[in-house]
């Protein structure tokens, strides 16, 4: 290989490494965004589960039993 070949090879390596670096940054950004969305949705699910448990515990059990008995009839 002569000097021109090495310069061309180096130029291609620099371009490819730059492209891969930019792609890596874009993927890391997308990953961070996805993780933030997942965290937010997980928090909301936990809030809704807590609310559901509070609603379940606040209902009288006799009212639930009477509803199920009326369905059986």
N, CA, C and O atoms as a MOPAC input file, in Angstrom:
PM7 MOZYME 1SCF
protein

 N      0.84300 1    -1.17500 1     0.00000 1
 C      0.00000 1     0.00000 1     0.00000 1
 C      0.89200 1     1.24300 1     0.00000 1
 O      1.92900 1     1.29300 1     0.66100 1
 N      0.46100 1     2.21300 1    -0.74500 1
 C      1.22200 1     3.45600 1    -0.78200 1
 C      0.56700 1     4.51200 1     0.11600 1
 O     -0.42900 1     4.23400 1     0.78300 1
 N      1.11800 1     5.69300 1     0.12900 1
 C      0.65000 1     6.75800 1     1.01200 1
 C     -0.79700 1     7.15200 1     0.73000 1
 O     -1.56100 1     7.41000 1     1.66000 1
 N     -1.16900 1     7.19800 1    -0.51400 1
 C     -2.54200 1     7.55800 1    -0.89100 1
 C     -3.52400 1     6.51500 1    -0.36500 1
 O     -4.59000 1     6.86300 1     0.14300 1
 N     -3.16700 1     5.23700 1    -0.48400 1
 C     -4.02500 1     4.16600 1     0.02700 1
 C     -4.21800 1     4.30000 1     1.53900 1
 O     -5.33600 1     4.15800 1     2.03500 1
 N     -3.15800 1     4.56700 1     2.26000 1
 C     -3.25000 1     4.73900 1     3.70700 1
 C     -4.10500 1     5.95400 1     4.09000 1
 O     -4.88200 1     5.89800 1     5.04400 1
 N     -3.95600 1     7.03400 1     3.34900 1
 C     -4.76400 1     8.22900 1     3.62400 1
 C     -6.24400 1     7.94000 1     3.39200 1
 O     -7.09800 1     8.34500 1     4.18200 1
 N     -6.53500 1     7.23700 1     2.30400 1
 C     -7.92500 1     6.87300 1     2.01200 1
 C     -8.48500 1     5.92800 1     3.07900 1
 O     -9.61900 1     6.08300 1     3.53300 1
 N     -7.67800 1     4.96000 1     3.46300 1
 C     -8.09000 1     4.02100 1     4.49800 1
 C     -8.37100 1     4.74800 1     5.81400 1
 O     -9.38400 1     4.49600 1     6.46600 1
 N     -7.48200 1     5.63400 1     6.19000 1
 C     -7.66000 1     6.41400 1     7.40200 1
 C     -8.91500 1     7.29100 1     7.32300 1
 O     -9.64400 1     7.41800 1     8.30700 1
 N     -9.16200 1     7.88000 1     6.18400 1
 C    -10.34600 1     8.72400 1     6.00600 1
 C    -11.62300 1     7.89600 1     6.18100 1
 O    -12.57600 1     8.34700 1     6.81800 1
 N    -11.64000 1     6.69000 1     5.61700 1
 C    -12.81300 1     5.81600 1     5.74800 1
 C    -12.99600 1     5.39300 1     7.20600 1
 O    -14.11400 1     5.40900 1     7.72100 1
 N    -11.90100 1     5.01700 1     7.87000 1
 C    -11.98900 1     4.65400 1     9.29100 1
 C    -12.52000 1     5.82500 1    10.12600 1
 O    -13.34900 1     5.61900 1    11.01300 1
 N    -12.06900 1     7.00600 1     9.86500 1
 C    -12.53700 1     8.17100 1    10.61800 1
 C    -14.02700 1     8.42000 1    10.38100 1
 O    -14.77100 1     8.72600 1    11.31200 1
 N    -14.44800 1     8.28400 1     9.12700 1
 C    -15.85600 1     8.49600 1     8.80400 1
 C    -16.73400 1     7.43500 1     9.46500 1
 O    -17.77100 1     7.75600 1    10.04600 1
 N    -16.32200 1     6.18300 1     9.37700 1
 C    -17.10000 1     5.09000 1     9.97200 1
 C    -17.16000 1     5.22600 1    11.49900 1
 O    -18.21700 1     5.03600 1    12.10100 1
 N    -16.04300 1     5.54900 1    12.10700 1
 C    -16.04600 1     5.69200 1    13.56600 1
 C    -16.91900 1     6.87400 1    13.98500 1
 O    -17.59500 1     6.80700 1    15.01200 1
 N    -16.91200 1     7.93100 1    13.22000 1
 C    -17.78200 1     9.07400 1    13.50800 1
 C    -19.25000 1     8.67900 1    13.36400 1
 O    -20.07300 1     9.03400 1    14.20800 1
 N    -19.58100 1     7.95200 1    12.30700 1
 C    -20.95900 1     7.49200 1    12.10000 1
 C    -21.41500 1     6.59800 1    13.24800 1
 O    -22.52300 1     6.75600 1    13.76000 1
 N    -20.57100 1     5.67100 1    13.64500 1
 C    -20.92200 1     4.75600 1    14.72600 1
 C    -21.06200 1     5.50100 1    16.06000 1
 O    -21.92500 1     5.16800 1    16.87200 1
 N    -20.22700 1     6.49000 1    16.27600 1
 C    -20.31300 1     7.29100 1    17.48900 1
 C    -21.65200 1     8.02400 1    17.55200 1
 O    -22.29800 1     8.05200 1    18.59900 1
 N    -22.06100 1     8.60900 1    16.44800 1
 C    -23.33800 1     9.32800 1    16.39600 1
 C    -24.50800 1     8.36100 1    16.60700 1
 O    -25.46000 1     8.67900 1    17.32000 1
 N    -24.43200 1     7.18500 1    15.98800 1
 C    -25.48400 1     6.19100 1    16.17800 1
 C    -25.56100 1     5.74800 1    17.63300 1
 O    -26.65200 1     5.56700 1    18.17500 1
 N    -24.41200 1     5.57500 1    18.26000 1
 C    -24.36600 1     5.16400 1    19.65200 1
 C    -25.02700 1     6.21200 1    20.55000 1
 O    -25.79100 1     5.86400 1    21.45000 1
 N    -24.74400 1     7.46300 1    20.31300 1
 C    -25.35300 1     8.53900 1    21.09400 1
 C    -26.86900 1     8.54700 1    20.90200 1
 O    -27.61500 1     8.71000 1    21.86800 1
 N    -27.32200 1     8.37500 1    19.67300 1
 C    -28.76000 1     8.35100 1    19.39700 1
 C    -29.43300 1     7.17700 1    20.11200 1
 O    -30.52100 1     7.33200 1    20.66600 1
 N    -28.79500 1     6.01100 1    20.10100 1
 C    -29.37100 1     4.84600 1    20.76700 1
 C    -29.38500 1     5.02100 1    22.28800 1
 O    -30.34900 1     4.62700 1    22.94500 1
 N    -28.34800 1     5.59500 1    22.83700 1
 C    -28.31900 1     5.84900 1    24.27900 1
 C    -29.41400 1     6.83300 1    24.67700 1
 O    -30.04100 1     6.68500 1    25.72600 1
 N    -29.63600 1     7.82500 1    23.84400 1
 C    -30.69200 1     8.80300 1    24.11100 1
 C    -32.06500 1     8.13900 1    24.06800 1
 O    -32.90800 1     8.38300 1    24.93200 1
 N    -32.28200 1     7.30700 1    23.06800 1
 C    -33.55400 1     6.59100 1    22.95400 1
 C    -33.75100 1     5.65400 1    24.14300 1
 O    -34.85500 1     5.53100 1    24.67300 1
 N    -32.67300 1     4.99800 1    24.55200 1
 C    -32.73000 1     4.09700 1    25.69700 1
 C    -33.08400 1     4.85700 1    26.97200 1
 O    -33.90100 1     4.39300 1    27.76800 1
 N    -32.48000 1     6.00800 1    27.16400 1
 C    -32.77400 1     6.83400 1    28.33600 1
 C    -34.23900 1     7.26600 1    28.34700 1
 O    -34.90400 1     7.20500 1    29.38100 1
 N    -34.73100 1     7.69700 1    27.19900 1
 C    -36.13500 1     8.09400 1    27.08400 1
 C    -37.06400 1     6.93200 1    27.40000 1
 O    -38.04800 1     7.09300 1    28.12200 1
 N    -36.75000 1     5.76700 1    26.86000 1
 C    -37.57400 1     4.57400 1    27.12200 1
 C    -37.57200 1     4.22400 1    28.60000 1
 O    -38.61600 1     3.89400 1    29.16200 1
 N    -36.40800 1     4.29300 1    29.23500 1
 C    -36.32900 1     3.98600 1    30.66400 1
 C    -37.13000 1     4.98400 1    31.49500 1
 O    -37.74800 1     4.60400 1    32.49000 1
 N    -37.12700 1     6.24700 1    31.10000 1
 C    -37.91500 1     7.25400 1    31.81200 1
 C    -39.40800 1     6.98000 1    31.66900 1
 O    -40.16100 1     7.13300 1    32.63000 1
 N    -39.83400 1     6.57800 1    30.48900 1
 C    -41.24300 1     6.24600 1    30.26200 1
 C    -41.62600 1     5.02300 1    31.08800 1
 O    -42.68900 1     4.99500 1    31.70800 1
 N    -40.75900 1     4.01400 1    31.09600 1
 C    -41.01700 1     2.79900 1    31.87500 1
 C    -41.13300 1     3.13700 1    33.35500 1
 O    -42.03900 1     2.65100 1    34.03200 1
 N    -40.22900 1     3.96000 1    33.86100 1
 C    -40.28100 1     4.35900 1    35.27300 1
 C    -41.57100 1     5.09900 1    35.59100 1
 O    -42.20100 1     4.84800 1    36.61800 1
 N    -41.95900 1     6.00100 1    34.71700 1
 C    -43.18500 1     6.76200 1    34.92100 1
 C    -44.40400 1     5.85400 1    34.92100 1
 O    -45.28400 1     5.99500 1    35.77000 1
 N    -44.46300 1     4.92400 1    33.97500 1
 C    -45.60200 1     4.00800 1    33.89900 1
 C    -45.62500 1     3.04100 1    35.07600 1
 O    -46.69600 1     2.70200 1    35.58000 1
 N    -44.46000 1     2.59700 1    35.51400 1
 C    -44.37800 1     1.71100 1    36.67800 1
 C    -44.88500 1     2.42900 1    37.92000 1
 O    -45.61000 1     1.85000 1    38.72800 1
 N    -44.50400 1     3.68000 1    38.06600 1
 C    -44.97800 1     4.48000 1    39.20300 1
 C    -46.49800 1     4.62100 1    39.15400 1
 O    -47.17500 1     4.49200 1    40.17500 1
 N    -47.02400 1     4.88400 1    37.96600 1
 C    -48.48400 1     5.03700 1    37.81100 1
 C    -49.20400 1     3.72200 1    38.11000 1
 O    -50.26500 1     3.72700 1    38.73500 1
 N    -48.64400 1     2.61200 1    37.67700 1
 C    -49.24200 1     1.30000 1    37.95900 1
 C    -49.27400 1     1.06000 1    39.45900 1
 O    -50.28200 1     0.59800 1    39.99400 1
 N    -48.17400 1     1.37300 1    40.14400 1
 C    -48.12900 1     1.19400 1    41.59100 1
 C    -49.15700 1     2.08100 1    42.29300 1
 O    -49.79900 1     1.65000 1    43.25100 1
 N    -49.31400 1     3.31500 1    41.81800 1
 C    -50.32400 1     4.20500 1    42.38900 1
 C    -51.72900 1     3.63800 1    42.19700 1
 O    -52.54600 1     3.65200 1    43.11700 1
 N    -51.99700 1     3.14100 1    40.99400 1
 C    -53.32000 1     2.58300 1    40.71800 1
 C    -53.57100 1     1.31000 1    41.51800 1
 O    -54.69000 1     1.07200 1    41.97200 1
 N    -52.53000 1     0.48700 1    41.69100 1
 C    -52.68100 1    -0.71500 1    42.50900 1
 C    -52.96700 1    -0.35300 1    43.96200 1
 O    -53.78600 1    -1.00100 1    44.61400 1
 N    -52.30400 1     0.66600 1    44.46500 1
 C    -52.56400 1     1.12000 1    45.84000 1
 C    -53.99200 1     1.63200 1    45.96900 1
 O    -54.68200 1     1.34700 1    46.94800 1
 N    -54.42400 1     2.38700 1    44.97500 1
 C    -55.79400 1     2.90700 1    44.97500 1
 C    -56.80000 1     1.76600 1    44.92200 1
 O    -57.82000 1     1.80300 1    45.61000 1
 N    -56.52100 1     0.76100 1    44.11500 1
 C    -57.40500 1    -0.39700 1    44.00300 1
 C    -57.48400 1    -1.14800 1    45.32200 1
 O    -58.56900 1    -1.54600 1    45.74800 1
 N    -56.34800 1    -1.34200 1    45.96800 1
 C    -56.34100 1    -2.02100 1    47.26700 1
 C    -57.11700 1    -1.21800 1    48.30000 1
 O    -57.83600 1    -1.79500 1    49.11700 1
 N    -56.98300 1     0.10200 1    48.27700 1
 C    -57.73000 1     0.94600 1    49.20800 1
 C    -59.22600 1     0.82900 1    48.95600 1
 O    -60.01300 1     0.77900 1    49.90100 1
 N    -59.62400 1     0.78400 1    47.69000 1
 C    -61.04500 1     0.64000 1    47.36800 1
 C    -61.56300 1    -0.73300 1    47.77400 1
 O    -62.68800 1    -0.85100 1    48.25900 1
 N    -60.76100 1    -1.76100 1    47.58200 1
 C    -61.17400 1    -3.11100 1    47.97500 1
 C    -61.36500 1    -3.20400 1    49.48300 1
 O    -62.32000 1    -3.82100 1    49.95500 1
 N    -60.47000 1    -2.60300 1    50.22600 1
 C    -60.55900 1    -2.69400 1    51.68800 1
 C    -61.66100 1    -1.80500 1    52.25800 1
 O    -62.12200 1    -2.05300 1    53.37300 1
 N    -62.09300 1    -0.79000 1    51.53600 1
 C    -63.13100 1     0.10200 1    52.04400 1
 C    -64.53700 1    -0.43200 1    51.79100 1
 O    -65.48300 1     0.03000 1    52.42900 1
 N    -64.70200 1    -1.38500 1    50.88500 1
 C    -66.02200 1    -1.95300 1    50.61700 1
 C    -66.39300 1    -2.95100 1    51.71200 1
 O    -65.56300 1    -3.76200 1    52.12200 1
 N    -67.61500 1    -2.89200 1    52.17600 1
 C    -68.05800 1    -3.90300 1    53.15800 1
 C    -68.15900 1    -5.26500 1    52.47300 1
 O    -68.61400 1    -5.36900 1    51.33400 1
 N    -67.73100 1    -6.29600 1    53.17800 1
 C    -67.74100 1    -7.63500 1    52.58900 1
 C    -69.14800 1    -8.17400 1    52.41000 1
 O    -69.38800 1    -8.97700 1    51.50800 1
 N    -70.08200 1    -7.75200 1    53.24600 1
 C    -71.45700 1    -8.22800 1    53.12200 1
 C    -72.07700 1    -7.76600 1    51.81200 1
 O    -72.84200 1    -8.50900 1    51.19900 1
 N    -71.76600 1    -6.57400 1    51.38000 1
 C    -72.31700 1    -6.05800 1    50.12300 1
 C    -71.82000 1    -6.88400 1    48.96000 1
 O    -72.56800 1    -7.13200 1    48.01400 1
 N    -70.57900 1    -7.31200 1    49.00800 1
 C    -70.03100 1    -8.14200 1    47.93600 1
 C    -70.70300 1    -9.50300 1    47.94300 1
 O    -71.02900 1   -10.03600 1    46.88300 1
 N    -70.91700 1   -10.07300 1    49.12500 1
 C    -71.54100 1   -11.38200 1    49.23000 1
 C    -72.97600 1   -11.32700 1    48.72900 1
 O    -73.42500 1   -12.25000 1    48.05100 1
 N    -73.70900 1   -10.25200 1    49.05200 1
 C    -75.09500 1   -10.16100 1    48.61500 1
 C    -75.20000 1   -10.02600 1    47.10700 1
 O    -76.15100 1   -10.51500 1    46.49800 1
 N    -74.22900 1    -9.36700 1    46.51000 1
 C    -74.24300 1    -9.27100 1    45.04900 1
 C    -74.00900 1   -10.64000 1    44.43000 1
 O    -74.67900 1   -11.00300 1    43.46400 1
 N    -73.07900 1   -11.39500 1    44.96500 1
 C    -72.78500 1   -12.69600 1    44.37600 1
 C    -73.95500 1   -13.65500 1    44.61500 1
 O    -74.24100 1   -14.50500 1    43.77000 1
 N    -74.62900 1   -13.52500 1    45.75600 1
 C    -75.79400 1   -14.36300 1    46.00700 1
 C    -76.92600 1   -14.03900 1    45.03800 1
 O    -77.63400 1   -14.93900 1    44.58600 1
 N    -77.09600 1   -12.78300 1    44.72300 1
 C    -78.17100 1   -12.41900 1    43.81700 1
 C    -77.87300 1   -12.88200 1    42.40200 1
 O    -78.80100 1   -13.13300 1    41.63200 1
 N    -76.62100 1   -12.99900 1    42.04500 1
 C    -76.27400 1   -13.49700 1    40.72400 1
 C    -76.53800 1   -15.00000 1    40.61500 1
 O    -76.87400 1   -15.50300 1    39.54300 1
 N    -76.38400 1   -15.69900 1    41.71700 1
 C    -76.58000 1   -17.15400 1    41.69800 1
 C    -78.05500 1   -17.49100 1    41.56600 1
 O    -78.37900 1   -18.55900 1    41.04600 1
 N    -78.94800 1   -16.64900 1    42.00300 1
 C    -80.38500 1   -16.91800 1    41.97000 1
 C    -80.92300 1   -16.83100 1    40.61800 1
 O    -82.12100 1   -17.03100 1    40.41700 1

